[in-house]
């Protein structure tokens, strides 16, 4: 990314995005659902 | 007379068999829209959980010139078009619909970012002299409001000017995001618009 200042000076910056994937919240919810399903099956 | 009845019965039996097998073939080629729709809603629900993961990279980056760069969320597009898989586009999720040998592909087509100028000078990001890359592609960024044919054209790629203290939130796509016949939102494509029309 090239960023200019008012006096015409510029700098390049390398920016790396974080990885994309399923959120930890989703895994937690899925785990809780599985636990509940197993519990109801045991009952 | 009996012979004619037998022939008639055999013909009717054959007709029944042909019609039932034709019905089966049609079913296997054309999935029930309600059935596929149910899978679409499942994929839509999954998409809400697809986010930037903060493993080793920061969600907010402070540059030394005072510009703050924040990654808010990836912009995703769902498609069942097999071409997105063949062209090795940036797919983040493949969701199988097993009964019909059918797949939903979820692609990252861009990202929503926030920029903040924390310096005392005006800063100009010249996107036309910058590049946005993923594993398969590197080119100029593409923005909302641009014409598809201006993708990757430096003179048509706008700058972003930030006065001191200004905050801007914007969507940013790679410049190979173009419109296709089957997909009506920008997706990652290697081909230019003209190539797609000719093929």
gemmi code that builds the backbone of each chain (N, CA, C; Angstrom):
import gemmi

chains = {
    "A": [
        ("UNK", (0.854, -1.181, 0.000), (0.000, 0.000, 0.000), (0.892, 1.234, 0.000)),
        ("UNK", (0.646, 2.169, -0.933), (1.484, 3.359, -1.070), (0.738, 4.560, -0.473)),
        ("UNK", (1.355, 5.179, 0.513), (0.698, 6.295, 1.208), (1.529, 7.560, 1.036)),
        ("UNK", (0.876, 8.607, 0.520), (1.529, 9.899, 0.286), (1.237, 10.866, 1.426)),
        ("UNK", (2.243, 11.725, 1.698), (2.055, 12.840, 2.625), (1.913, 14.119, 1.790)),
        ("UNK", (1.466, 15.224, 2.399), (1.204, 16.440, 1.611), (2.427, 16.968, 0.845)),
        ("UNK", (3.619, 16.740, 1.361), (4.818, 17.252, 0.673), (5.274, 16.339, -0.476)),
        ("UNK", (4.510, 15.332, -0.784), (4.837, 14.458, -1.907), (5.662, 13.234, -1.524)),
        ("UNK", (6.099, 13.197, -0.267), (6.847, 12.016, 0.186), (5.866, 10.840, 0.307)),
        ("UNK", (6.375, 9.666, 0.074), (5.507, 8.494, 0.190), (6.249, 7.314, 0.804)),
        ("UNK", (5.496, 6.376, 1.283), (6.057, 5.144, 1.830), (5.179, 3.973, 1.407)),
        ("UNK", (5.833, 2.822, 1.248), (5.089, 1.577, 0.967), (4.929, 0.796, 2.270)),
        ("UNK", (3.774, 0.219, 2.447), (3.533, -0.610, 3.630), (2.993, -1.973, 3.200)),
        ("UNK", (3.532, -3.001, 3.806), (3.011, -4.355, 3.565), (2.048, -4.690, 4.705)),
        ("UNK", (0.846, -5.039, 4.357), (-0.166, -5.373, 5.369), (-0.729, -6.749, 5.054)),
        ("UNK", (-0.639, -7.633, 6.003), (-1.191, -8.977, 5.790), (-2.454, -9.150, 6.615)),
        ("UNK", (-3.497, -9.607, 5.944), (-4.758, -9.796, 6.672), (-4.668, -11.050, 7.545)),
        ("UNK", (-5.451, -11.100, 8.604), (-5.536, -12.348, 9.379), (-6.180, -13.445, 8.523)),
        ("UNK", (-5.992, -14.686, 8.935), (-6.628, -15.793, 8.232), (-8.151, -15.710, 8.381)),
        ("UNK", (-8.829, -16.347, 7.423), (-10.291, -16.381, 7.457), (-10.738, -17.796, 7.818)),
        ("UNK", (-11.707, -17.912, 8.687), (-12.204, -19.242, 9.040), (-13.406, -19.163, 9.954)),
        ("UNK", (-13.854, -20.322, 10.411), (-15.003, -20.366, 11.333), (-14.576, -19.846, 12.701)),
        ("UNK", (-15.399, -19.003, 13.282), (-15.036, -18.353, 14.543), (-14.976, -19.362, 15.687)),
        ("UNK", (-14.157, -19.085, 16.702), (-14.126, -19.969, 17.885), (-15.510, -20.092, 18.532)),
        ("UNK", (-16.321, -19.032, 18.456), (-17.685, -19.083, 19.024), (-18.499, -20.197, 18.377)),
        ("UNK", (-18.328, -20.345, 17.057), (-19.082, -21.381, 16.344), (-18.706, -22.761, 16.869)),
        ("UNK", (-17.374, -22.989, 17.044), (-16.925, -24.294, 17.537), (-17.461, -24.543, 18.947)),
        ("UNK", (-17.489, -23.477, 19.760), (-18.001, -23.614, 21.131), (-19.489, -23.979, 21.110)),
        ("UNK", (-20.246, -23.289, 20.234), (-21.689, -23.567, 20.128), (-21.935, -24.992, 19.635)),
        ("UNK", (-21.156, -25.391, 18.623), (-21.311, -26.736, 18.061), (-20.985, -27.787, 19.117)),
        ("UNK", (-19.949, -27.522, 19.930), (-19.552, -28.449, 20.997), (-20.645, -28.564, 22.041)),
        ("UNK", (-21.243, -27.419, 22.396), (-22.311, -27.411, 23.404), (-23.538, -28.171, 22.902)),
        ("UNK", (-23.861, -27.977, 21.636), (-25.013, -28.687, 21.043), (-24.781, -30.194, 21.070)),
        ("UNK", (-23.528, -30.578, 20.759), (-23.191, -32.009, 20.741), (-23.312, -32.592, 22.147)),
        ("UNK", (-22.797, -31.825, 23.141), (-22.872, -32.278, 24.532), (-24.329, -32.453, 24.967)),
        ("UNK", (-25.166, -31.464, 24.605), (-26.586, -31.526, 24.967), (-27.274, -32.725, 24.323)),
        ("UNK", (-26.915, -32.968, 23.047), (-27.513, -34.087, 22.320), (-27.123, -35.411, 22.976)),
        ("UNK", (-25.843, -35.522, 23.369), (-25.368, -36.753, 24.017), (-26.037, -36.943, 25.373)),
        ("UNK", (-26.208, -35.793, 26.090), (-26.827, -35.852, 27.415), (-28.278, -36.321, 27.305)),
        ("UNK", (-29.020, -35.741, 26.342), (-30.430, -36.120, 26.186), (-30.546, -37.583, 25.746)),
        ("UNK", (-29.554, -38.054, 24.980), (-29.558, -39.449, 24.547), (-29.360, -40.364, 25.753)),
        ("UNK", (-28.424, -39.955, 26.658), (-28.168, -40.756, 27.867), (-29.400, -40.805, 28.771)),
        ("UNK", (-30.104, -39.637, 28.860), (-31.300, -39.570, 29.708), (-32.380, -40.504, 29.170)),
    ],
    "B": [
        ("UNK", (-56.837, -62.807, -30.797), (-57.285, -61.767, -29.863), (-56.406, -61.722, -28.610)),
        ("UNK", (-56.118, -63.001, -28.080), (-55.265, -63.077, -26.891), (-53.872, -62.511, -27.169)),
        ("UNK", (-53.370, -62.850, -28.400), (-52.049, -62.351, -28.811), (-52.003, -60.844, -28.796)),
        ("UNK", (-53.060, -60.183, -29.307), (-53.117, -58.706, -29.345), (-53.116, -58.141, -27.925)),
        ("UNK", (-53.882, -58.807, -27.020), (-53.937, -58.332, -25.626), (-52.561, -58.413, -24.971)),
        ("UNK", (-51.857, -59.570, -25.255), (-50.523, -59.729, -24.672), (-49.574, -58.632, -25.158)),
        ("UNK", (-49.619, -58.365, -26.478), (-48.749, -57.322, -27.051), (-49.066, -55.970, -26.412)),
        ("UNK", (-50.380, -55.694, -26.262), (-50.809, -54.434, -25.654), (-50.275, -54.326, -24.216)),
        ("UNK", (-50.377, -55.440, -23.460), (-49.907, -55.439, -22.068), (-48.401, -55.214, -22.008)),
        ("UNK", (-47.651, -55.855, -22.907), (-46.181, -55.701, -22.920), (-45.802, -54.262, -23.256)),
        ("UNK", (-46.497, -53.685, -24.256), (-46.211, -52.293, -24.651), (-46.484, -51.346, -23.485)),
        ("UNK", (-47.626, -51.566, -22.797), (-47.967, -50.698, -21.652), (-46.922, -50.818, -20.547)),
        ("UNK", (-46.453, -52.059, -20.305), (-45.438, -52.294, -19.281), (-44.141, -51.558, -19.629)),
        ("UNK", (-43.753, -51.654, -20.913), (-42.534, -50.967, -21.368), (-42.662, -49.453, -21.203)),
        ("UNK", (-43.855, -48.943, -21.558), (-44.076, -47.489, -21.436), (-43.950, -47.039, -19.985)),
        ("UNK", (-44.525, -47.875, -19.073), (-44.432, -47.541, -17.639), (-42.985, -47.510, -17.180)),
        ("UNK", (-42.190, -48.516, -17.612), (-40.785, -48.597, -17.211), (-39.998, -47.390, -17.718)),
        ("UNK", (-40.240, -47.042, -19.017), (-39.514, -45.909, -19.618), (-39.845, -44.607, -18.892)),
        ("UNK", (-41.131, -44.397, -18.607), (-41.524, -43.134, -17.957), (-40.952, -43.037, -16.559)),
        ("UNK", (-40.915, -44.170, -15.812), (-40.395, -44.117, -14.440), (-38.891, -43.883, -14.443)),
        ("UNK", (-38.162, -44.512, -15.392), (-36.706, -44.312, -15.424), (-36.374, -42.897, -15.875)),
        ("UNK", (-37.180, -42.327, -16.791), (-36.950, -40.945, -17.235), (-37.147, -39.989, -16.073)),
        ("UNK", (-38.156, -40.264, -15.256), (-38.424, -39.434, -14.082), (-37.270, -39.483, -13.098)),
        ("UNK", (-36.679, -40.650, -12.926), (-35.556, -40.801, -11.999), (-34.352, -40.012, -12.495)),
        ("UNK", (-34.087, -40.128, -13.849), (-32.943, -39.418, -14.413), (-33.099, -37.917, -14.231)),
        ("UNK", (-34.328, -37.421, -14.452), (-34.566, -35.986, -14.321), (-34.315, -35.529, -12.878)),
        ("UNK", (-34.770, -36.364, -11.938), (-34.617, -36.009, -10.534), (-33.143, -35.909, -10.143)),
        ("UNK", (-32.332, -36.864, -10.653), (-30.936, -36.862, -10.256), (-30.158, -35.709, -10.883)),
        ("UNK", (-30.645, -35.194, -12.037), (-29.944, -34.082, -12.684), (-30.396, -32.725, -12.165)),
        ("UNK", (-31.667, -32.647, -11.809), (-32.202, -31.358, -11.379), (-32.647, -31.454, -9.928)),
        ("UNK", (-31.818, -30.999, -9.008), (-32.187, -31.107, -7.597), (-33.457, -30.331, -7.292)),
        ("UNK", (-34.195, -30.848, -6.350), (-35.399, -30.170, -5.887), (-35.012, -28.797, -5.327)),
        ("UNK", (-35.579, -27.699, -5.860), (-35.187, -26.360, -5.388), (-35.397, -26.173, -3.891)),
        ("UNK", (-36.464, -26.798, -3.348), (-36.711, -26.667, -1.910), (-35.599, -27.331, -1.106)),
        ("UNK", (-35.136, -28.468, -1.631), (-34.094, -29.224, -0.952), (-32.784, -28.435, -0.961)),
        ("UNK", (-32.435, -27.910, -2.137), (-31.206, -27.119, -2.251), (-31.344, -25.830, -1.442)),
        ("UNK", (-32.569, -25.268, -1.449), (-32.812, -24.045, -0.684), (-32.535, -24.247, 0.800)),
        ("UNK", (-32.884, -25.426, 1.305), (-32.627, -25.723, 2.714), (-31.131, -25.711, 2.987)),
        ("UNK", (-30.358, -26.264, 2.043), (-28.901, -26.261, 2.210), (-28.351, -24.843, 2.124)),
        ("UNK", (-28.942, -24.035, 1.233), (-28.497, -22.644, 1.118), (-28.670, -21.932, 2.447)),
        ("UNK", (-29.802, -22.185, 3.117), (-30.026, -21.498, 4.392), (-29.028, -21.992, 5.446)),
        ("UNK", (-28.642, -23.283, 5.360), (-27.625, -23.793, 6.288), (-26.291, -23.114, 6.029)),
        ("UNK", (-25.959, -22.957, 4.732), (-24.694, -22.304, 4.376), (-24.725, -20.831, 4.783)),
        ("UNK", (-25.884, -20.192, 4.590), (-26.023, -18.793, 5.007), (-25.762, -18.660, 6.511)),
        ("UNK", (-26.286, -19.632, 7.278), (-26.080, -19.608, 8.739), (-24.598, -19.791, 9.066)),
        ("UNK", (-23.931, -20.669, 8.304), (-22.498, -20.892, 8.525), (-21.684, -19.641, 8.196)),
        ("UNK", (-22.094, -18.961, 7.114), (-21.346, -17.777, 6.662), (-21.246, -16.718, 7.758)),
        ("UNK", (-22.286, -16.649, 8.611), (-22.267, -15.650, 9.683), (-21.124, -15.903, 10.669)),
        ("UNK", (-20.640, -17.140, 10.689), (-19.574, -17.486, 11.639), (-18.183, -17.433, 10.999)),
        ("UNK", (-18.122, -17.103, 9.702), (-16.812, -17.027, 9.035), (-16.253, -15.623, 9.242)),
        ("UNK", (-15.128, -15.567, 9.914), (-14.563, -14.269, 10.337), (-13.055, -14.258, 10.099)),
        ("UNK", (-12.442, -13.107, 10.345), (-10.987, -13.045, 10.404), (-10.534, -13.704, 11.707)),
        ("UNK", (-9.573, -14.593, 11.600), (-9.045, -15.261, 12.787), (-7.737, -14.582, 13.178)),
        ("UNK", (-7.607, -14.279, 14.435), (-6.419, -13.554, 14.872), (-5.327, -14.515, 15.342)),
        ("UNK", (-4.805, -15.307, 14.381), (-3.721, -16.232, 14.723), (-2.408, -15.655, 14.201)),
        ("UNK", (-1.706, -14.940, 15.026), (-0.393, -14.416, 14.625), (-0.464, -13.068, 13.933)),
        ("UNK", (-1.574, -12.713, 13.326), (-1.704, -11.404, 12.669), (-2.643, -10.539, 13.500)),
        ("UNK", (-2.408, -9.252, 13.474), (-3.245, -8.347, 14.264), (-4.451, -7.900, 13.448)),
        ("UNK", (-5.579, -7.740, 14.125), (-6.771, -7.219, 13.450), (-6.610, -5.733, 13.152)),
        ("UNK", (-5.844, -5.030, 14.003), (-5.610, -3.598, 13.817), (-4.118, -3.366, 13.689)),
        ("UNK", (-3.728, -2.658, 12.633), (-2.308, -2.398, 12.392), (-2.072, -0.891, 12.423)),
        ("UNK", (-1.105, -0.470, 13.228), (-0.737, 0.947, 13.308), (0.527, 1.150, 12.475)),
        ("UNK", (0.408, 1.919, 11.397), (1.575, 2.193, 10.560), (2.373, 3.353, 11.158)),
        ("UNK", (3.642, 3.427, 10.810), (4.487, 4.435, 11.461), (4.183, 5.865, 11.002)),
        ("UNK", (3.432, 6.018, 9.910), (3.032, 7.367, 9.488), (1.741, 7.826, 10.181)),
        ("UNK", (1.220, 6.993, 11.085), (0.030, 7.392, 11.847), (-1.276, 6.840, 11.298)),
        ("UNK", (-1.201, 6.054, 10.263), (-2.427, 5.471, 9.692), (-2.767, 4.173, 10.422)),
        ("UNK", (-4.006, 4.089, 10.826), (-4.492, 2.887, 11.522), (-5.309, 2.066, 10.533)),
        ("UNK", (-5.037, 0.784, 10.428), (-5.669, -0.083, 9.444), (-6.323, -1.235, 10.199)),
        ("UNK", (-7.659, -1.339, 10.143), (-8.369, -2.386, 10.892), (-9.105, -3.319, 9.943)),
        ("UNK", (-8.984, -4.602, 10.169), (-9.727, -5.614, 9.400), (-11.038, -5.901, 10.130)),
        ("UNK", (-12.155, -5.540, 9.532), (-13.442, -5.734, 10.214), (-14.022, -7.118, 9.951)),
        ("UNK", (-14.218, -7.435, 8.686), (-14.811, -8.742, 8.355), (-14.533, -9.069, 6.893)),
        ("UNK", (-14.433, -10.356, 6.601), (-14.323, -10.732, 5.183), (-15.677, -10.581, 4.496)),
        ("UNK", (-15.665, -10.278, 3.213), (-16.909, -10.211, 2.436), (-17.002, -11.514, 1.656)),
        ("UNK", (-18.096, -12.230, 1.861), (-18.223, -13.584, 1.316), (-19.295, -13.660, 0.252)),
        ("UNK", (-19.136, -14.592, -0.639), (-20.135, -14.855, -1.672), (-20.326, -16.359, -1.778)),
        ("UNK", (-21.595, -16.774, -1.874), (-21.896, -18.200, -1.997), (-22.249, -18.503, -3.447)),
        ("UNK", (-21.769, -19.623, -3.943), (-22.093, -20.003, -5.316), (-22.140, -21.522, -5.446)),
        ("UNK", (-22.979, -21.993, -6.368), (-22.985, -23.423, -6.681), (-22.369, -23.650, -8.056)),
        ("UNK", (-21.745, -22.626, -8.615), (-21.140, -22.709, -9.941), (-19.802, -23.450, -9.841)),
        ("UNK", (-19.702, -24.580, -10.538), (-18.487, -25.397, -10.473), (-17.274, -24.627, -11.006)),
        ("UNK", (-17.508, -23.624, -11.873), (-16.392, -22.853, -12.438), (-15.542, -22.190, -11.359)),
        ("UNK", (-16.169, -21.790, -10.254), (-15.393, -21.126, -9.210), (-14.384, -22.096, -8.600)),
        ("UNK", (-14.715, -23.385, -8.643), (-13.776, -24.384, -8.127), (-12.692, -24.667, -9.160)),
        ("UNK", (-13.118, -24.811, -10.434), (-12.149, -25.114, -11.500), (-11.099, -24.022, -11.639)),
        ("UNK", (-11.508, -22.784, -11.412), (-10.596, -21.660, -11.625), (-9.744, -21.359, -10.389)),
        ("UNK", (-9.808, -22.240, -9.407), (-8.994, -22.106, -8.197), (-9.189, -20.735, -7.551)),
        ("UNK", (-10.427, -20.352, -7.413), (-10.721, -19.076, -6.782), (-10.536, -19.215, -5.273)),
        ("UNK", (-10.615, -18.099, -4.591), (-10.283, -18.100, -3.170), (-11.457, -18.630, -2.345)),
        ("UNK", (-11.580, -19.942, -2.325), (-12.713, -20.583, -1.656), (-12.365, -20.820, -0.187)),
        ("UNK", (-13.249, -20.420, 0.700), (-12.982, -20.614, 2.121), (-13.803, -21.760, 2.711)),
        ("UNK", (-14.847, -22.179, 1.997), (-15.675, -23.263, 2.515), (-16.329, -24.004, 1.353)),
        ("UNK", (-16.254, -25.325, 1.366), (-16.975, -26.132, 0.370), (-17.997, -26.968, 1.135)),
        ("UNK", (-19.253, -26.781, 0.796), (-20.326, -27.434, 1.537), (-20.995, -28.469, 0.634)),
        ("UNK", (-20.799, -29.755, 0.901), (-21.373, -30.766, 0.007), (-22.860, -30.997, 0.220)),
        ("UNK", (-23.586, -31.112, -0.882), (-24.994, -31.528, -0.831), (-24.992, -32.925, -1.428)),
        ("UNK", (-24.797, -33.899, -0.585), (-24.376, -35.227, -1.015), (-25.374, -35.925, -1.931)),
        ("UNK", (-26.668, -35.806, -1.628), (-27.654, -36.594, -2.374), (-27.703, -36.236, -3.845)),
        ("UNK", (-27.238, -35.045, -4.178), (-27.280, -34.617, -5.580), (-25.889, -34.373, -6.157)),
        ("UNK", (-24.835, -34.790, -5.446), (-23.476, -34.570, -5.903), (-23.295, -33.090, -6.285)),
        ("UNK", (-23.633, -32.247, -5.369), (-23.802, -30.827, -5.613), (-23.035, -30.101, -4.520)),
        ("UNK", (-22.408, -29.000, -4.833), (-21.600, -28.311, -3.822), (-21.934, -26.826, -3.760)),
        ("UNK", (-21.904, -26.296, -2.576), (-21.968, -24.849, -2.380), (-20.549, -24.374, -2.075)),
        ("UNK", (-20.109, -23.377, -2.793), (-18.783, -22.826, -2.554), (-18.933, -21.455, -1.917)),
        ("UNK", (-18.216, -21.230, -0.851), (-18.214, -19.902, -0.225), (-16.846, -19.291, -0.463)),
        ("UNK", (-16.855, -18.112, -1.086), (-15.593, -17.456, -1.454), (-15.425, -16.158, -0.689)),
        ("UNK", (-14.175, -15.812, -0.411), (-13.869, -14.475, 0.113), (-13.694, -13.578, -1.103)),
        ("UNK", (-14.607, -12.624, -1.272), (-14.523, -11.758, -2.453), (-13.935, -10.391, -2.106)),
        ("UNK", (-13.654, -10.179, -0.858), (-13.062, -8.907, -0.445), (-13.116, -8.776, 1.055)),
        ("UNK", (-12.935, -7.564, 1.539), (-12.998, -7.364, 2.991), (-13.469, -5.954, 3.313)),
        ("UNK", (-14.047, -5.843, 4.489), (-14.470, -4.547, 4.995), (-13.378, -4.069, 5.947)),
        ("UNK", (-12.888, -2.847, 5.705), (-11.789, -2.319, 6.518), (-12.156, -0.946, 7.070)),
        ("UNK", (-11.447, -0.549, 8.121), (-11.576, 0.821, 8.646), (-10.193, 1.445, 8.675)),
        ("UNK", (-10.107, 2.678, 8.158), (-8.852, 3.433, 8.157), (-9.030, 4.645, 9.062)),
        ("UNK", (-8.001, 4.935, 9.856), (-8.049, 6.146, 10.682), (-6.718, 6.866, 10.579)),
        ("UNK", (-6.775, 8.152, 10.321), (-5.552, 8.956, 10.267), (-5.311, 9.547, 11.651)),
        ("UNK", (-4.349, 8.973, 12.388), (-4.044, 9.466, 13.741), (-2.899, 10.486, 13.719)),
        ("UNK", (-2.399, 10.815, 12.527), (-1.298, 11.791, 12.430), (-1.860, 13.213, 12.333)),
        ("UNK", (-0.948, 14.199, 12.252), (-1.377, 15.603, 12.125), (-1.289, 16.076, 10.678)),
        ("UNK", (-1.018, 15.151, 9.761), (-0.922, 15.499, 8.336), (-2.035, 14.787, 7.561)),
        ("UNK", (-2.387, 15.362, 6.440), (-3.326, 14.654, 5.539), (-2.556, 13.504, 4.880)),
        ("UNK", (-3.195, 12.379, 4.769), (-2.556, 11.211, 4.142), (-3.402, 10.761, 2.951)),
        ("UNK", (-2.739, 10.411, 1.877), (-3.445, 9.940, 0.682), (-2.980, 8.528, 0.358)),
        ("UNK", (-3.933, 7.620, 0.333), (-3.593, 6.251, -0.087), (-3.803, 6.183, -1.587)),
        ("UNK", (-2.742, 5.959, -2.304), (-2.873, 5.858, -3.766), (-3.007, 4.386, -4.126)),
        ("UNK", (-4.257, 3.956, -4.205), (-4.543, 2.541, -4.472), (-4.051, 2.143, -5.861)),
        ("UNK", (-4.011, 3.110, -6.797), (-3.574, 2.788, -8.164), (-2.099, 2.424, -8.218)),
        ("UNK", (-1.360, 2.724, -7.151), (0.059, 2.361, -7.098), (0.297, 1.322, -6.000)),
        ("UNK", (-0.790, 0.695, -5.566), (-0.708, -0.343, -4.535), (-1.149, -1.672, -5.147)),
        ("UNK", (-1.010, -2.734, -4.411), (-1.521, -4.019, -4.913), (-2.178, -4.798, -3.786)),
        ("UNK", (-3.136, -5.625, -4.195), (-3.856, -6.484, -3.250), (-3.675, -7.913, -3.753)),
        ("UNK", (-3.192, -8.781, -2.894), (-2.831, -10.132, -3.351), (-3.492, -11.197, -2.499)),
        ("UNK", (-3.776, -12.332, -3.138), (-4.067, -13.552, -2.379), (-3.193, -14.649, -2.989)),
        ("UNK", (-3.488, -15.884, -2.682), (-2.612, -16.977, -3.133), (-2.551, -17.022, -4.661)),
        ("UNK", (-3.690, -16.786, -5.306), (-3.776, -16.985, -6.757), (-3.696, -15.705, -7.576)),
        ("UNK", (-3.737, -14.561, -6.944), (-3.907, -13.331, -7.720), (-3.193, -12.159, -7.062)),
        ("UNK", (-2.700, -11.252, -7.896), (-2.177, -9.983, -7.401), (-2.564, -8.887, -8.391)),
        ("UNK", (-3.137, -7.811, -7.923), (-3.548, -6.730, -8.818), (-4.002, -5.526, -8.023)),
        ("UNK", (-4.555, -4.552, -8.724), (-5.042, -3.352, -8.042), (-6.308, -3.675, -7.259)),
        ("UNK", (-6.550, -2.937, -6.195), (-7.830, -3.130, -5.490), (-8.990, -2.630, -6.349)),
        ("UNK", (-10.168, -3.132, -6.046), (-11.403, -2.760, -6.747), (-12.387, -2.272, -5.684)),
        ("UNK", (-13.121, -1.195, -5.995), (-13.990, -0.583, -4.980), (-15.443, -0.517, -5.431)),
        ("UNK", (-16.337, -0.407, -4.462), (-17.753, -0.188, -4.780), (-17.881, 1.064, -5.634)),
        ("UNK", (-18.746, 1.027, -6.614), (-18.985, 2.195, -7.465), (-18.152, 2.222, -8.727)),
        ("UNK", (-17.128, 1.353, -8.806), (-16.319, 1.313, -10.033), (-17.020, 0.467, -11.091)),
        ("UNK", (-16.780, 0.777, -12.358), (-17.264, -0.077, -13.442), (-16.409, -1.343, -13.479)),
        ("UNK", (-17.057, -2.458, -13.844), (-16.302, -3.708, -13.923), (-15.165, -3.604, -14.930)),
        ("UNK", (-15.410, -2.908, -16.046), (-14.368, -2.827, -17.072), (-13.178, -1.966, -16.623)),
        ("UNK", (-13.349, -1.235, -15.509), (-12.239, -0.428, -14.986), (-11.396, -1.190, -13.962)),
        ("UNK", (-11.748, -2.446, -13.730), (-10.975, -3.248, -12.778), (-9.538, -3.361, -13.255)),
        ("UNK", (-8.623, -3.085, -12.352), (-7.177, -3.163, -12.630), (-6.703, -2.062, -13.579)),
        ("UNK", (-7.478, -0.998, -13.736), (-7.067, 0.143, -14.568), (-6.613, 1.263, -13.621)),
        ("UNK", (-5.316, 1.599, -13.631), (-4.802, 2.570, -12.644), (-5.527, 3.916, -12.663)),
        ("UNK", (-5.794, 4.499, -13.849), (-6.407, 5.838, -13.883), (-7.848, 5.831, -13.357)),
        ("UNK", (-8.483, 4.668, -13.362), (-9.875, 4.582, -12.895), (-9.962, 4.163, -11.427)),
        ("UNK", (-8.814, 3.866, -10.816), (-8.815, 3.409, -9.421), (-8.638, 4.632, -8.504)),
        ("UNK", (-9.622, 4.921, -7.661), (-9.578, 6.168, -6.880), (-8.586, 6.126, -5.709)),
        ("UNK", (-8.142, 7.308, -5.301), (-7.338, 7.449, -4.079), (-8.278, 7.537, -2.882)),
        ("UNK", (-7.722, 7.375, -1.696), (-8.472, 7.664, -0.466), (-7.701, 8.733, 0.300)),
        ("UNK", (-8.335, 9.880, 0.486), (-7.706, 10.996, 1.216), (-8.267, 11.027, 2.636)),
        ("UNK", (-7.362, 11.078, 3.598), (-7.771, 11.116, 5.014), (-7.154, 12.348, 5.675)),
        ("UNK", (-8.016, 13.249, 6.118), (-7.506, 14.404, 6.869), (-7.228, 13.937, 8.300)),
        ("UNK", (-6.438, 14.721, 9.071), (-6.121, 14.276, 10.441), (-7.376, 13.968, 11.259)),
        ("UNK", (-7.362, 12.816, 11.895), (-8.466, 12.392, 12.749), (-9.608, 11.708, 12.007)),
        ("UNK", (-9.573, 11.720, 10.691), (-10.702, 11.154, 9.923), (-10.712, 9.626, 9.979)),
        ("UNK", (-11.913, 9.080, 10.046), (-12.107, 7.622, 10.039), (-12.952, 7.257, 8.823)),
        ("UNK", (-12.504, 6.275, 8.080), (-13.249, 5.823, 6.891), (-13.412, 4.313, 6.972)),
        ("UNK", (-14.634, 3.837, 6.769), (-14.879, 2.389, 6.679), (-15.301, 2.087, 5.243)),
        ("UNK", (-14.687, 1.104, 4.657), (-14.937, 0.834, 3.229), (-14.777, -0.651, 2.899)),
        ("UNK", (-15.389, -1.029, 1.771), (-15.205, -2.384, 1.240), (-14.110, -2.339, 0.183)),
        ("UNK", (-13.285, -3.359, 0.157), (-12.201, -3.430, -0.812), (-12.189, -4.839, -1.425)),
        ("UNK", (-12.137, -4.888, -2.754), (-12.156, -6.166, -3.481), (-10.907, -6.260, -4.350)),
        ("UNK", (-10.560, -7.460, -4.766), (-9.484, -7.546, -5.762), (-10.066, -7.186, -7.131)),
        ("UNK", (-9.197, -6.731, -8.016), (-9.696, -6.163, -9.272), (-10.185, -7.221, -10.248)),
        ("UNK", (-9.977, -8.487, -9.951), (-10.546, -9.500, -10.837), (-11.972, -9.872, -10.427)),
        ("UNK", (-12.555, -9.018, -9.589), (-13.965, -9.205, -9.238), (-14.806, -8.696, -10.403)),
        ("UNK", (-15.457, -9.586, -11.102), (-16.257, -9.185, -12.265), (-17.612, -9.851, -12.231)),
        ("UNK", (-18.485, -9.399, -13.100), (-19.829, -9.963, -13.167), (-19.848, -11.100, -14.190)),
        ("UNK", (-20.464, -12.221, -13.839), (-20.620, -13.309, -14.793), (-22.102, -13.588, -14.987)),
        ("UNK", (-22.404, -14.453, -15.934), (-23.811, -14.750, -16.213), (-24.485, -15.452, -15.049)),
        ("UNK", (-23.755, -16.367, -14.422), (-24.378, -17.185, -13.389), (-24.227, -16.597, -11.991)),
        ("UNK", (-23.283, -15.708, -11.818), (-23.057, -15.136, -10.500), (-23.188, -13.626, -10.625)),
        ("UNK", (-24.103, -13.055, -9.871), (-24.421, -11.647, -10.077), (-23.667, -10.716, -9.145)),
        ("UNK", (-22.784, -11.259, -8.333), (-21.970, -10.403, -7.466), (-20.499, -10.581, -7.848)),
        ("UNK", (-19.657, -9.645, -7.474), (-18.247, -9.788, -7.837), (-17.637, -11.050, -7.234)),
        ("UNK", (-16.874, -11.742, -8.034), (-16.132, -12.902, -7.527), (-14.703, -12.802, -8.042)),
        ("UNK", (-13.823, -13.586, -7.490), (-12.456, -13.607, -7.975), (-12.410, -14.310, -9.324)),
        ("UNK", (-11.933, -13.637, -10.328), (-11.755, -14.268, -11.636), (-10.417, -13.833, -12.208)),
        ("UNK", (-9.767, -14.736, -12.938), (-8.499, -14.384, -13.568), (-8.719, -13.730, -14.916)),
        ("UNK", (-9.855, -14.043, -15.554), (-10.105, -13.549, -16.908), (-10.624, -12.113, -16.902)),
        ("UNK", (-10.345, -11.393, -17.980), (-10.942, -10.069, -18.156), (-12.385, -10.245, -18.599)),
        ("UNK", (-13.169, -9.175, -18.544), (-14.579, -9.240, -18.924), (-14.726, -9.731, -20.360)),
        ("UNK", (-13.919, -9.172, -21.278), (-14.031, -9.508, -22.696), (-13.753, -10.999, -22.939)),
        ("UNK", (-12.793, -11.549, -22.183), (-12.476, -12.979, -22.341), (-13.666, -13.835, -21.938)),
        ("UNK", (-14.356, -13.422, -20.888), (-15.490, -14.199, -20.388), (-16.634, -14.195, -21.410)),
        ("UNK", (-16.862, -13.045, -22.024), (-17.941, -12.944, -23.000), (-17.644, -13.823, -24.214)),
        ("UNK", (-16.371, -13.889, -24.608), (-16.000, -14.677, -25.800), (-16.047, -16.167, -25.534)),
        ("UNK", (-15.789, -16.588, -24.298), (-15.650, -18.033, -24.034), (-16.998, -18.707, -23.938)),
    ],
}
model = gemmi.Model(1)
for chain_id, residues in chains.items():
    chain = gemmi.Chain(chain_id)
    for i, (resn, *xyz) in enumerate(residues, 1):
        res = gemmi.Residue()
        res.name, res.seqid = resn, gemmi.SeqId(i, " ")
        for name, pos in zip(("N", "CA", "C"), xyz):
            atom = gemmi.Atom()
            atom.name, atom.element = name, gemmi.Element(name[0])
            atom.pos, atom.b_iso = gemmi.Position(*pos), 0.0
            res.add_atom(atom)
        chain.add_residue(res)
    model.add_chain(chain)
structure = gemmi.Structure()
structure.add_model(model)
structure.setup_entities()
